[in-house]
Amino acid sequence: MRIGELARRTGVSPRALRYYEEQGLLAPARRPSGYREYGEPDIDTVHGIRALLAAGLGSAAIARILPGLPRPGARRPGPTCPELLTGLARERARITRQIDELTAARGLLDAIMGADAPSDLIRAPRPDQDSARRPPRRA
């Protein structure tokens, strides 16, 4: 199938598909005319790329992870290359930190929206930052 058909079947723009190719995430065959030729497995690859991007991974990390992942239906989900587990754990920890930061930001917004005087909440230092701003006490 050509790039337009792959774009239609995956919901990804042709421009994004060309970018994935530039990044080494997709490797379509080329027709004698120079047109890209994609196969059915490329549909699953694009869906995998999109899932990993949605999880917050960058294209460089995806390029390292993608070859170690099995094709859907080939075997149970999980990396086929044990050396990828360290990288996956690092990405998972990064995502967890982002979730924690976003949860704290949402809590602050909830507090501001429910406060009688929201401007007081914005100016008041958070407990975790208060000790960082004060010089240590001398005994």
Secondary structure by P-SEA (a helix, b strand, c coil): ccaaaaaaaccccaaaaaaaaaaccbbbbbccccbbbbcaaaaaaaaaaaaaaaacccaaaaaacccccccccccccccccccaaaaaaaaaaaaaaaaaaaaaaaaaaaaaaacccaaaaaacccccccccccccccc
